[in-house]
Amino acid sequence: MEGIDETDRKILYYLDMDARMPVKKIAKLIKEKSEKINYRVKRLFRERIIKRCYAEVDPWKTGQTSFKVYFQFQGVDKDKIEEMYGFLKKNCNIGWVGSCLGRWDMIVEIIAHDRHEFTKYYSRFHEKYYEYILNKVIGVTLERIFVSKRWLAPDIQQFNTSVMIGYPEKDVDDKDVAILLHLTRNGRDPVNKISQALGMPPTTISQRIANLRKKGIIPNFRIDLDLKKFNRVYCKSFIYFSMATDDAQKRLIDFCIHYPEVVFITKCIAPWDMEIEAMMPTFNEFTDFMNDLHKRFPDVIRNFETAVINRDTGNLSIPGQ
């Protein structure tokens, strides 16, 4: 496998800003020939440096809500965890699953229209694996912020964020859902390929994708990376707030958005108030970051806990079928 150089990192960064960005546009931004960039993009996929391109989907704008279940297990091994992954992906409407070291053993995001549908999905898992569940906490996502992976190319000043917040309001039909399902798995597929897969005219696909983006149902297209190839670890913190004002919370969020390693910020209803996810060189550096954050914002952060995500499904964001 060839090494990952500065040009590769710039390509990856622009793809993370918009995974459907044409090769010609990337080449123009990097000031390289299109043929060279096209070869490199194909290699990044071939060598599984890019694991997947996917559409972010705002669950609220598909009439749904993001519920999370945090598990502590007992008496499980790698094979049992693998079995749980398979069961969840097959039997529940999963947005994301991650296995952890630290505060929790597994975090499961379930996308559901309401608490009754969530209970149906959760009960399937609980009935099969209740004997392994030592403890659990259930939370509800209030707001989710995606941030460009600035650690890939810190010299590039341009970056973007996607904010998902709101009340469930269905604004899609069955054709939109079919397109969303395809794009959450194959976000870079050209229109003609999507057209063949779904049996819709290319013009319909193009118009609907444009409309889904305009409405914010698809805030952006991102990439999942194999972090091991970058010697990075995926870290997560659970932050407990003090009696902080809205302005103080906004200052904390703005600081995190501009920190190069931070990739997700989530406000939630749970025993804690916020979650921060970052892709760091080491877990110790993440701990240092969190301790520094605590010192900078003592009026906001009362306490925090940390975990390492040692495996995850990547963001699925699959709309309910």
Secondary structure as the mmCIF struct_conf table of DSSP 4:
data_model
#
loop_
_struct_conf.conf_type_id
_struct_conf.id
_struct_conf.beg_label_comp_id
_struct_conf.beg_label_asym_id
_struct_conf.beg_label_seq_id
_struct_conf.end_label_comp_id
_struct_conf.end_label_asym_id
_struct_conf.end_label_seq_id
HELX_RH_AL_P HELX_RH_AL_P1 GLU A 6 MET A 17
TURN_TY1_P TURN_TY1_P1 ALA A 19 ARG A 20
HELX_RH_AL_P HELX_RH_AL_P2 VAL A 23 ILE A 30
TURN_TY1_P TURN_TY1_P2 LYS A 31 LYS A 31
HELX_RH_AL_P HELX_RH_AL_P3 SER A 34 ARG A 46
TURN_TY1_P TURN_TY1_P3 GLU A 47 ARG A 48
BEND BEND1 ILE A 49 ILE A 49
STRN STRN1 ILE A 50 ALA A 55
HELX_RH_3T_P HELX_RH_3T_P1 PRO A 59 THR A 62
TURN_TY1_P TURN_TY1_P4 GLY A 63 GLY A 63
STRN STRN2 THR A 65 PHE A 73
BEND BEND2 GLN A 74 GLY A 75
HELX_RH_AL_P HELX_RH_AL_P4 LYS A 78 ASN A 91
BEND BEND3 CYS A 92 CYS A 92
STRN STRN3 ILE A 94 GLY A 102
BEND BEND4 ARG A 103 ARG A 103
BEND BEND5 ASP A 105 ASP A 105
STRN STRN4 MET A 106 ALA A 112
BEND BEND6 HIS A 113 ASP A 114
HELX_RH_AL_P HELX_RH_AL_P5 ARG A 115 TYR A 129
HELX_RH_3T_P HELX_RH_3T_P2 TYR A 130 TYR A 132
STRN STRN5 ILE A 133 VAL A 147
HELX_RH_3T_P HELX_RH_3T_P3 ARG A 150 LEU A 152
TURN_TY1_P TURN_TY1_P5 PRO A 154 ASP A 155
STRN STRN6 THR A 161 ILE A 165
HELX_RH_AL_P HELX_RH_AL_P6 ASP A 174 ARG A 185
TURN_TY1_P TURN_TY1_P6 GLY A 187 ARG A 188
HELX_RH_AL_P HELX_RH_AL_P7 VAL A 191 LEU A 198
TURN_TY1_P TURN_TY1_P7 GLY A 199 GLY A 199
HELX_RH_AL_P HELX_RH_AL_P8 PRO A 202 LYS A 214
TURN_TY1_P TURN_TY1_P8 LYS A 215 GLY A 216
BEND BEND7 ILE A 217 ILE A 218
STRN STRN7 PHE A 221 LEU A 225
HELX_RH_3T_P HELX_RH_3T_P4 LEU A 227 PHE A 230
TURN_TY1_P TURN_TY1_P9 ASN A 231 ASN A 231
STRN STRN8 VAL A 233 PHE A 241
BEND BEND8 MET A 243 MET A 243
HELX_RH_AL_P HELX_RH_AL_P9 ASP A 246 ILE A 257
TURN_TY1_P TURN_TY1_P10 HIS A 258 HIS A 258
BEND BEND9 TYR A 259 TYR A 259
TURN_TY1_P TURN_TY1_P11 PRO A 260 GLU A 261
STRN STRN9 VAL A 262 ILE A 269
BEND BEND10 ALA A 270 ASP A 273
STRN STRN10 MET A 274 MET A 280
BEND BEND11 PRO A 281 PRO A 281
HELX_RH_AL_P HELX_RH_AL_P10 PHE A 283 ARG A 296
TURN_TY1_P TURN_TY1_P12 PRO A 298 VAL A 300
STRN STRN11 ILE A 301 ASP A 312
HELX_LH_PP_P HELX_LH_PP_P1 ILE A 318 GLY A 320
#
